C-alpha cells in the first residue's frame, strides 16, 4: 500500500510541477509588481482505483532590481482515488535572480500543511513539513517581455525517511511575462 501511495504522490507532484506557469506585470509598463502561477489537472482511469488530482500555485512578486525578484508563493494540491485522498496547502517566500536574461537561479521556502487518508485501512494522517527549494534553469525569449523558463529545483530539507513527499527534486517549465 505504501508503494501505491508513494507512486501516487510522485505522479501528482511531477504532473503538478511540470505544468506551464505564467507571470505578468500589474499596473502598467513601469510597474515592478508581478503576478502569476501555474495550475495542473491530472487523472487516471481503469480498474486499479483511478484517481483525480488538482494543483494550483499562485504567486505575487516585486522586482527589487531589474534582475532580482522576490515575493510570496502558495500552493494547493488535492488528490483523490478509490484507495487514497490527500490535500496539501503550502505558502512561503521566493526569490529569483536573472542572469543575462538567459539563465536564472531560484530559491523558495514553503511550509506545507497536509491531510491524508488511506481509504483501504481508514488511517488518517495530518501534519506539516517545511521545504527549501534551490535551483535554476535556462530562459529563452519568446516575445516582447516574455520568456520560456525550463529548470528544476531540489528541496535541500528533504529526508526520504521522514518526508510525505516522494522525492526532493521538482522540474519546472513556465512562461514569464513582464520581465
N, CA, C and O of each residue as an XYZ file, in Angstrom:
716
protein
N       0.823     -1.191      0.000
C       0.000      0.000      0.000
C       0.870      1.259      0.000
O       0.546      2.243     -0.664
N       1.988      1.221      0.757
C       2.875      2.381      0.797
C       3.411      2.696     -0.590
O       3.579      3.866     -0.934
N       3.686      1.662     -1.400
C       4.191      1.881     -2.751
C       3.152      2.574     -3.621
O       3.494      3.436     -4.430
N       1.884      2.201     -3.457
C       0.812      2.847     -4.217
C       0.706      4.314     -3.827
O       0.582      5.184     -4.689
N       0.756      4.585     -2.529
C       0.666      5.971     -2.053
C       1.866      6.773     -2.543
O       1.709      7.895     -3.025
N       3.065      6.201     -2.420
C       4.272      6.887     -2.872
C       4.215      7.148     -4.372
O       4.534      8.249     -4.820
N       3.815      6.156     -5.147
C       3.704      6.335     -6.592
C       2.680      7.406     -6.927
O       2.904      8.211     -7.831
N       1.563      7.428     -6.216
C       0.545      8.457     -6.433
C       1.087      9.845     -6.147
O       0.871     10.772     -6.927
N       1.801      9.995     -5.015
C       2.360     11.298     -4.670
C       3.394     11.755     -5.686
O       3.395     12.920     -6.085
N       4.279     10.850     -6.114
C       5.296     11.210     -7.098
C       4.638     11.603     -8.415
O       5.024     12.598     -9.028
N       3.647     10.826     -8.855
C       2.956     11.137    -10.106
C       2.267     12.486    -10.032
O       2.380     13.299    -10.949
N       1.552     12.724     -8.942
C       0.857     14.005     -8.776
C       1.860     15.148     -8.692
O       1.658     16.190     -9.316
N       2.938     14.970     -7.932
C       3.932     16.039     -7.787
C       4.570     16.356     -9.127
O       4.724     17.529     -9.467
N       4.948     15.337     -9.899
C       5.575     15.601    -11.199
C       4.590     16.260    -12.141
O       4.928     17.240    -12.805
N       3.365     15.731    -12.210
C       2.368     16.308    -13.113
C       2.063     17.743    -12.726
O       1.926     18.605    -13.595
N       1.956     18.007    -11.437
C       1.616     19.347    -10.980
C       2.756     20.321    -11.214
O       2.511     21.452    -11.634
N       3.971     19.927    -10.960
C       5.095     20.838    -11.074
C       5.617     20.980    -12.487
O       6.407     21.886    -12.753
N       5.213     20.130    -13.388
C       5.679     20.230    -14.755
C       4.709     21.027    -15.615
O       4.861     21.070    -16.836
N       3.728     21.651    -15.008
C       2.765     22.444    -15.753
C       3.372     23.792    -16.132
O       4.356     24.232    -15.537
N       2.783     24.428    -17.108
C       3.259     25.743    -17.537
C       2.652     26.804    -16.638
O       1.434     26.848    -16.464
N       3.482     27.655    -16.071
C       3.037     28.752    -15.232
C       3.205     30.061    -15.975
O       3.997     30.157    -16.912
N       2.467     31.055    -15.559
C       2.595     32.365    -16.182
C       2.762     33.430    -15.126
O       2.347     33.262    -13.979
N       3.369     34.516    -15.521
C       3.538     35.654    -14.633
C       3.447     36.909    -15.487
O       3.963     36.926    -16.605
N       2.821     37.930    -15.002
C       2.690     39.165    -15.764
C       2.778     40.364    -14.833
O       2.487     40.261    -13.642
N       3.175     41.483    -15.378
C       3.254     42.685    -14.546
C       1.870     43.272    -14.319
O       0.984     43.155    -15.165
N       1.702     43.899    -13.176
C       0.452     44.535    -12.813
C       0.686     46.036    -12.744
O       1.716     46.482    -12.240
N      -0.243     46.801    -13.238
C      -0.169     48.241    -13.071
C       0.571     48.983    -14.171
O       1.012     50.111    -13.948
N       0.722     48.395    -15.340
C       1.301     49.116    -16.467
C       2.756     48.802    -16.728
O       3.379     47.984    -16.051
N       3.278     49.485    -17.739
C       4.623     49.260    -18.269
C       5.728     49.430    -17.228
O       6.693     48.666    -17.236
N       5.612     50.409    -16.337
C       6.685     50.698    -15.385
C       6.469     50.086    -14.000
O       7.246     50.358    -13.084
N       5.453     49.284    -13.834
C       5.193     48.665    -12.540
C       6.260     47.625    -12.222
O       6.785     46.964    -13.118
N       6.570     47.490    -10.953
C       7.547     46.499    -10.505
C       6.878     45.250     -9.950
O       7.578     44.319     -9.552
N       5.555     45.196     -9.907
C       4.818     44.054     -9.379
C       4.593     43.009    -10.457
O       4.335     43.343    -11.613
N       4.689     41.751    -10.076
C       4.377     40.650    -10.981
C       3.394     39.710    -10.283
O       3.428     39.562     -9.061
N       2.532     39.087    -11.055
C       1.613     38.072    -10.544
C       1.651     36.886    -11.489
O       2.034     37.022    -12.651
N       1.262     35.745    -11.001
C       1.226     34.583    -11.876
C       1.029     33.316    -11.102
O       0.466     33.315    -10.007
N       1.502     32.230    -11.682
C       1.379     30.938    -11.044
C       1.265     29.843    -12.075
O       1.567     30.032    -13.253
N       0.827     28.703    -11.608
C       0.628     27.569    -12.500
C      -0.545     26.755    -11.987
O      -0.987     26.916    -10.850
N      -1.037     25.879    -12.847
C      -2.160     25.017    -12.493
C      -2.012     23.697    -13.216
O      -1.427     23.631    -14.297
N      -2.535     22.672    -12.630
C      -2.493     21.357    -13.256
C      -3.702     20.537    -12.879
O      -4.274     20.710    -11.802
N      -4.090     19.645    -13.769
C      -5.198     18.739    -13.554
C      -4.748     17.375    -14.041
O      -4.257     17.253    -15.163
N      -4.905     16.363    -13.230
C      -4.476     15.025    -13.620
C      -5.532     13.999    -13.296
O      -6.431     14.235    -12.488
N      -5.410     12.870    -13.930
C      -6.357     11.803    -13.654
C      -5.890     10.498    -14.250
O      -5.119     10.469    -15.209
N      -6.367      9.427    -13.670
C      -6.125      8.105    -14.216
C      -7.416      7.315    -14.079
O      -8.169      7.480    -13.119
N      -7.652      6.465    -15.045
C      -8.903      5.725    -15.070
C      -8.599      4.251    -15.254
O      -7.516      3.891    -15.717
N      -9.533      3.407    -14.902
C      -9.341      1.974    -15.066
C      -9.734      1.221    -13.825
O     -10.272      1.788    -12.874
N      -9.459     -0.062    -13.847
C      -9.870     -0.939    -12.777
C      -8.996     -0.890    -11.546
O      -9.316     -1.550    -10.557
N      -7.910     -0.141    -11.556
C      -6.993     -0.105    -10.413
C      -7.252      1.047     -9.461
O      -6.340      1.465     -8.749
N      -8.431      1.557     -9.427
C      -8.759      2.593     -8.459
C      -8.869      3.975     -9.043
O      -9.519      4.840     -8.455
N      -8.243      4.215    -10.202
C      -8.325      5.520    -10.839
C      -7.989      6.638     -9.881
O      -7.573      6.387     -8.751
N      -8.163      7.853    -10.315
C      -7.914      8.977     -9.427
C      -7.938     10.294    -10.160
O      -7.854     10.344    -11.387
N      -8.053     11.363     -9.389
C      -8.080     12.717     -9.912
C      -7.196     13.579     -9.030
O      -7.127     13.378     -7.818
N      -6.517     14.547     -9.650
C      -5.715     15.482     -8.865
C      -5.842     16.883     -9.459
O      -5.990     17.054    -10.670
N      -5.781     17.871     -8.585
C      -5.854     19.283     -8.966
C      -4.717     20.004     -8.257
O      -4.464     19.766     -7.076
N      -4.027     20.892     -8.985
C      -2.906     21.637     -8.423
C      -3.021     23.102     -8.829
O      -3.211     23.408    -10.006
N      -2.906     24.009     -7.858
C      -2.899     25.451     -8.102
C      -1.714     26.052     -7.357
O      -1.451     25.699     -6.207
N      -0.997     26.968     -8.021
C       0.169     27.585     -7.398
C       0.244     29.073     -7.767
O       0.949     29.438     -8.709
N      -0.474     29.932     -7.036
C      -0.405     31.365     -7.319
C       0.849     31.991     -6.721
O       1.432     31.457     -5.778
N       1.262     33.135     -7.282
C       2.421     33.860     -6.764
C       2.273     35.339     -7.062
O       1.645     35.738     -8.043
N       2.868     36.143     -6.188
C       2.947     37.580     -6.425
C       4.376     37.997     -6.092
O       4.927     37.589     -5.069
N       4.973     38.812     -6.961
C       6.363     39.194     -6.768
C       6.585     40.681     -6.977
O       5.713     41.402     -7.462
N       7.773     41.116     -6.599
C       8.173     42.515     -6.751
C       9.593     42.540     -7.301
O      10.485     41.886     -6.761
N       9.800     43.296     -8.377
C      11.132     43.422     -8.966
C      11.943     44.436     -8.145
O      11.791     45.647     -8.307
N      12.803     43.916     -7.265
C      13.645     44.762     -6.420
C      14.642     45.520     -7.292
O      14.851     46.719     -7.109
N      15.256     44.813     -8.238
C      16.106     45.413     -9.262
C      15.677     44.813    -10.594
O      14.766     43.986    -10.629
N      16.305     45.206    -11.669
C      15.952     44.664    -12.979
C      16.173     43.146    -13.048
O      15.478     42.457    -13.795
N      17.127     42.627    -12.282
C      17.447     41.204    -12.346
C      17.081     40.405    -11.102
O      17.303     39.194    -11.064
N      16.526     41.057    -10.086
C      16.197     40.355     -8.840
C      14.731     40.557     -8.506
O      14.250     41.688     -8.435
N      14.020     39.446     -8.300
C      12.597     39.474     -7.980
C      12.364     38.656     -6.714
O      12.924     37.570     -6.563
N      11.540     39.174     -5.805
C      11.196     38.462     -4.568
C       9.691     38.556     -4.363
O       9.053     39.509     -4.811
N       9.132     37.572     -3.689
C       7.693     37.602     -3.480
C       7.198     36.473     -2.611
O       7.959     35.872     -1.853
N       5.907     36.189     -2.729
C       5.225     35.182     -1.937
C       4.532     34.211     -2.879
O       3.845     34.622     -3.813
N       4.718     32.913     -2.625
C       4.100     31.877     -3.447
C       3.276     30.957     -2.558
O       3.599     30.739     -1.390
N       2.225     30.432     -3.125
C       1.383     29.480     -2.418
C       1.158     28.250     -3.276
O       1.480     28.246     -4.464
N       0.610     27.214     -2.678
C       0.272     26.023     -3.455
C      -0.905     25.309     -2.807
O      -1.090     25.336     -1.590
N      -1.684     24.678     -3.655
C      -2.814     23.865     -3.225
C      -2.818     22.613     -4.090
O      -2.834     22.699     -5.318
N      -2.805     21.452     -3.449
C      -2.795     20.182     -4.172
C      -3.848     19.278     -3.548
O      -3.837     19.051     -2.338
N      -4.753     18.764     -4.364
C      -5.786     17.850     -3.904
C      -5.772     16.629     -4.798
O      -5.753     16.755     -6.022
N      -5.780     15.449     -4.203
C      -5.860     14.223     -4.989
C      -6.816     13.256     -4.308
O      -6.936     13.233     -3.083
N      -7.496     12.456     -5.130
C      -8.485     11.536     -4.621
C      -8.550     10.321     -5.540
O      -8.598     10.458     -6.762
N      -8.552      9.149     -4.952
C      -8.723      7.919     -5.714
C      -9.575      6.956     -4.886
O     -10.036      7.306     -3.800
N      -9.776      5.775     -5.390
C     -10.565      4.762     -4.691
C      -9.920      4.390     -3.357
O     -10.621      4.059     -2.401
N      -8.581      4.443     -3.287
C      -7.859      3.977     -2.114
C      -7.231      5.068     -1.258
O      -6.811      4.796     -0.134
N      -7.159      6.303     -1.768
C      -6.351      7.316     -1.096
C      -6.884      8.704     -1.401
O      -7.362      8.961     -2.507
N      -6.805      9.606     -0.417
C      -7.117     11.017     -0.657
C      -6.115     11.873      0.118
O      -5.632     11.478      1.179
N      -5.814     13.044     -0.428
C      -4.854     13.942      0.215
C      -5.125     15.381     -0.189
O      -5.535     15.661     -1.316
N      -4.892     16.279      0.743
C      -4.943     17.718      0.494
C      -3.677     18.317      1.098
O      -3.341     18.052      2.252
N      -2.978     19.129      0.302
C      -1.763     19.795      0.768
C      -1.848     21.274      0.421
O      -2.154     21.634     -0.716
N      -1.579     22.126      1.398
C      -1.563     23.581      1.202
C      -0.194     24.080      1.648
O       0.292     23.700      2.713
N       0.429     24.936      0.828
C       1.738     25.471      1.167
C       1.812     26.970      0.924
O       1.100     27.506      0.075
N       2.674     27.642      1.672
C       2.874     29.082      1.486
C       4.289     29.449      1.931
O       4.840     28.847      2.853
N       4.867     30.448      1.257
C       6.187     30.912      1.646
C       6.795     31.871      0.637
O       6.230     32.090     -0.434
N       7.951     32.446      0.975
C       8.622     33.416      0.101
C       9.439     32.727     -0.999
O       9.818     31.561     -0.883
N       9.692     33.482     -2.060
C      10.564     33.020     -3.135
C      11.444     34.181     -3.601
O      11.136     35.346     -3.350
N      12.534     33.849     -4.278
C      13.413     34.856     -4.887
C      13.994     34.273     -6.166
O      14.381     33.105     -6.213
N      14.049     35.100     -7.199
C      14.645     34.723     -8.479
C      15.686     35.763     -8.862
O      15.452     36.964     -8.730
N      16.840     35.296     -9.338
C      17.850     36.190     -9.863
C      18.101     35.803    -11.314
O      18.422     34.653    -11.614
N      17.951     36.774    -12.213
C      18.066     36.542    -13.651
C      19.456     36.946    -14.131
O      19.927     38.046    -13.840
N      20.108     36.049    -14.869
C      21.468     36.270    -15.356
C      21.428     36.435    -16.865
O      21.151     35.483    -17.593
N      21.705     37.647    -17.334
C      21.776     37.972    -18.766
C      20.528     37.539    -19.530
O      20.599     37.285    -20.732
N      19.411     37.453    -18.860
C      18.132     37.055    -19.464
C      18.201     35.716    -20.206
O      17.344     35.428    -21.042
N      19.222     34.892    -19.902
C      19.313     33.553    -20.467
C      19.267     32.479    -19.395
O      18.922     31.333    -19.685
N      19.610     32.831    -18.153
C      19.643     31.862    -17.066
C      19.030     32.494    -15.821
O      18.934     33.717    -15.716
N      18.622     31.658    -14.893
C      18.125     32.162    -13.610
C      18.494     31.187    -12.497
O      18.628     29.984    -12.722
N      18.653     31.726    -11.307
C      18.790     30.921    -10.098
C      17.607     31.281     -9.212
O      17.132     32.417     -9.215
N      17.142     30.299     -8.459
C      15.900     30.497     -7.735
C      15.962     29.830     -6.363
O      16.631     28.812     -6.183
N      15.269     30.408     -5.420
C      15.112     29.833     -4.096
C      13.681     30.045     -3.635
O      13.084     31.089     -3.897
N      13.133     29.051     -2.949
C      11.759     29.170     -2.465
C      11.604     28.336     -1.198
O      11.989     27.168     -1.158
N      11.036     28.950     -0.171
C      10.707     28.229      1.052
C       9.197     28.023      1.064
O       8.439     28.944      0.761
N       8.767     26.826      1.410
C       7.343     26.537      1.542
C       7.105     25.789      2.850
O       7.829     24.849      3.179
N       6.106     26.207      3.576
C       5.628     25.460      4.738
C       4.343     24.774      4.287
O       3.363     25.439      3.950
N       4.350     23.445      4.281
C       3.217     22.659      3.797
C       2.405     22.129      4.973
O       2.956     21.718      5.994
N       1.088     22.146      4.807
C       0.148     21.580      5.766
C      -0.661     20.534      5.007
O      -1.194     20.830      3.937
N      -0.763     19.321      5.536
C      -1.399     18.269      4.757
C      -2.318     17.394      5.604
O      -2.148     17.237      6.814
N      -3.299     16.835      4.903
C      -4.212     15.831      5.444
C      -4.237     14.689      4.451
O      -4.420     14.913      3.255
N      -4.058     13.470      4.925
C      -4.059     12.301      4.065
C      -4.956     11.237      4.674
O      -5.119     11.159      5.892
N      -5.540     10.410      3.793
C      -6.374      9.315      4.276
C      -6.154      8.102      3.388
O      -6.295      8.171      2.167
N      -5.808      6.999      4.019
C      -5.730      5.708      3.353
C      -7.129      5.096      3.474
O      -7.522      4.642      4.549
N      -7.865      5.088      2.386
C      -9.250      4.630      2.431
C      -9.353      3.117      2.644
O     -10.373      2.636      3.138
N      -8.341      2.383      2.287
C      -8.346      0.932      2.443
C      -8.311      0.543      3.914
O      -9.069     -0.326      4.345
N      -7.429      1.183      4.693
C      -7.305      0.858      6.120
C      -7.973      1.892      7.023
O      -7.984      1.737      8.244
N      -8.533      2.951      6.421
C      -9.188      4.040      7.128
C      -8.248      4.754      8.109
O      -8.682      5.231      9.158
N      -6.968      4.822      7.760
C      -5.978      5.525      8.573
C      -5.862      6.960      8.052
O      -5.709      7.186      6.852
N      -5.938      7.930      8.980
C      -5.823      9.347      8.633
C      -4.528      9.884      9.214
O      -4.079      9.462     10.279
N      -3.935     10.832      8.483
C      -2.680     11.426      8.937
C      -2.680     12.903      8.564
O      -2.966     13.255      7.420
N      -2.365     13.760      9.512
C      -2.246     15.199      9.285
C      -0.906     15.662      9.826
O      -0.363     15.075     10.762
N      -0.382     16.714      9.230
C       0.872     17.239      9.725
C       1.332     18.422      8.902
O       0.570     19.003      8.129
N       2.596     18.766      9.085
C       3.195     19.848      8.322
C       4.643     19.494      8.026
O       5.265     18.694      8.725
N       5.165     20.114      6.969
C       6.542     19.861      6.566
C       7.090     21.106      5.882
O       6.403     21.742      5.083
N       8.322     21.444      6.202
C       8.996     22.582      5.584
C       9.833     22.103      4.402
O      10.379     21.000      4.414
N       9.922     22.954      3.384
C      10.743     22.637      2.211
C      11.497     23.895      1.791
O      10.920     24.981      1.733
N      12.780     23.745      1.501
C      13.604     24.839      0.990
C      14.143     24.395     -0.374
O      15.063     23.581     -0.455
N      13.566     24.935     -1.421
C      13.939     24.570     -2.783
C      14.995     25.527     -3.312
O      14.840     26.745     -3.220
N      16.068     24.976     -3.864
C      17.103     25.758     -4.534
C      17.288     25.183     -5.930
O      17.278     23.966     -6.116
N      17.455     26.058     -6.904
C      17.625     25.562     -8.269
C      17.830     26.680     -9.250
O      18.249     27.780     -8.893
N      17.530     26.384    -10.479
C      17.693     27.356    -11.546
C      17.364     26.728    -12.874
O      16.787     25.643    -12.951
N      17.746     27.442    -13.929
C      17.453     26.918    -15.250
C      17.798     27.882    -16.354
O      18.519     28.861    -16.162
N      17.265     27.579    -17.505
C      17.520     28.321    -18.738
C      16.278     29.107    -19.124
O      15.154     28.644    -18.929
N      16.486     30.306    -19.677
C      15.383     31.141    -20.155
C      15.605     31.460    -21.627
O      16.723     31.760    -22.046
N      14.528     31.393    -22.408
C      14.580     31.744    -23.821
C      13.501     32.771    -24.110
O      12.331     32.547    -23.799
N      13.881     33.895    -24.701
C      12.906     34.926    -25.036
C      11.989     34.401    -26.131
O      12.458     33.880    -27.143
N      10.682     34.539    -25.928
C       9.710     34.066    -26.916
C       8.789     35.178    -27.415
O       7.880     34.920    -28.204
N       9.016     36.394    -26.968
C       8.201     37.528    -27.391
C       8.617     38.762    -26.636
O       9.566     38.737    -25.852
N       7.904     39.841    -26.876
C       8.175     41.096    -26.192
C       7.921     40.932    -24.695
O       6.772     40.780    -24.280
N       8.984     40.960    -23.874
C       8.918     40.833    -22.423
C       8.328     39.495    -21.969
O       7.737     39.416    -20.892
N       8.483     38.448    -22.778
C       8.003     37.111    -22.426
C       9.144     36.103    -22.572
O       9.896     36.146    -23.546
N       9.267     35.209    -21.614
C      10.351     34.232    -21.601
C       9.815     32.842    -21.255
O       8.919     32.698    -20.423
N      10.376     31.827    -21.906
C      10.124     30.440    -21.553
C      11.216     30.032    -20.572
O      12.401     30.236    -20.839
N      10.824     29.460    -19.442
C      11.780     29.013    -18.433
C      11.714     27.490    -18.318
O      10.631     26.912    -18.223
N      12.881     26.850    -18.329
C      12.982     25.410    -18.141
C      14.053     25.175    -17.079
O      15.188     25.628    -17.226
N      13.693     24.475    -16.024
C      14.669     24.252    -14.964
C      14.197     23.231    -13.958
O      13.273     22.459    -14.214
N      14.841     23.240    -12.818
C      14.486     22.331    -11.752
C      14.929     22.878    -10.412
O      15.786     23.757    -10.334
N      14.333     22.345     -9.361
C      14.673     22.755     -8.006
C      14.765     21.513     -7.126
O      14.089     20.513     -7.370
N      15.611     21.588     -6.100
C      15.749     20.483     -5.164
C      15.475     20.972     -3.747
O      15.968     22.025     -3.341
N      14.695     20.213     -3.003
C      14.392     20.530     -1.618
C      15.560     20.073     -0.747
O      15.714     18.879     -0.490
N      16.373     21.008     -0.298
C      17.561     20.662      0.497
C      17.195     20.174      1.903
O      18.064     19.670      2.614
N      15.947     20.311      2.315
C      15.487     19.803      3.605
C      14.862     18.411      3.482
O      14.432     17.839      4.484
N      14.808     17.871      2.284
C      14.157     16.584      2.047
C      14.875     15.448      2.786
O      16.097     15.321      2.713
N      14.109     14.640      3.485
C      14.613     13.457      4.185
C      13.699     12.295      3.793
O      12.540     12.252      4.206
N      14.214     11.358      3.003
C      13.371     10.289      2.466
C      12.723      9.438      3.554
O      11.702      8.799      3.302
N      13.287      9.415      4.744
C      12.719      8.623      5.835
C      11.620      9.355      6.604
O      10.866      8.722      7.343
N      11.517     10.661      6.445
C      10.549     11.439      7.218
C       9.550     12.210      6.363
O       8.500     12.611      6.866
N       9.845     12.426      5.096
C       9.021     13.280      4.243
C       7.761     12.563      3.754
O       7.762     11.353      3.530
N       6.697     13.336      3.596
C       5.483     12.807      2.980
C       5.577     12.871      1.462
O       4.736     12.305      0.763
N       6.597     13.559      0.945
C       6.766     13.702     -0.494
C       7.610     12.558     -1.041
O       8.458     12.009     -0.337
N       7.376     12.207     -2.289
C       8.051     11.080     -2.907
C       9.485     11.334     -3.299
O      10.226     10.384     -3.554
N       9.904     12.587     -3.356
C      11.268     12.916     -3.737
C      11.550     14.378     -3.484
O      10.638     15.157     -3.209
N      12.828     14.753     -3.577
C      13.219     16.132     -3.302
C      13.303     17.010     -4.531
O      13.302     18.235     -4.409
N      13.377     16.411     -5.732
C      13.548     17.173     -6.972
C      12.207     17.475     -7.619
O      11.343     16.602     -7.705
N      12.031     18.725     -8.081
C      10.857     19.068     -8.867
C      11.307     19.778    -10.147
O      12.062     20.748    -10.085
N      10.850     19.302    -11.296
C      11.121     20.013    -12.545
C      10.156     21.171    -12.665
O       9.069     21.126    -12.090
N      10.526     22.207    -13.399
C       9.563     23.268    -13.669
C       9.756     23.805    -15.077
O      10.872     23.976    -15.567
N       8.615     24.062    -15.702
C       8.542     24.654    -17.032
C       7.536     25.777    -16.914
O       6.434     25.569    -16.405
N       7.890     26.951    -17.369
C       6.964     28.066    -17.239
C       7.194     29.149    -18.257
O       8.246     29.216    -18.894
N       6.204     29.991    -18.402
C       6.294     31.179    -19.236
C       6.120     32.378    -18.315
O       5.161     32.448    -17.547
N       7.052     33.319    -18.397
C       7.014     34.503    -17.543
C       6.849     35.728    -18.428
O       7.599     35.917    -19.386
N       5.879     36.547    -18.109
C       5.626     37.795    -18.837
C       6.002     38.985    -17.963
O       5.799     38.951    -16.750
N       6.534     40.009    -18.555
C       6.763     41.260    -17.849
C       8.149     41.421    -17.253
O       8.368     42.355    -16.482
N       9.090     40.553    -17.575
C      10.430     40.704    -17.002
C      11.238     41.739    -17.746
O      12.390     41.992    -17.395
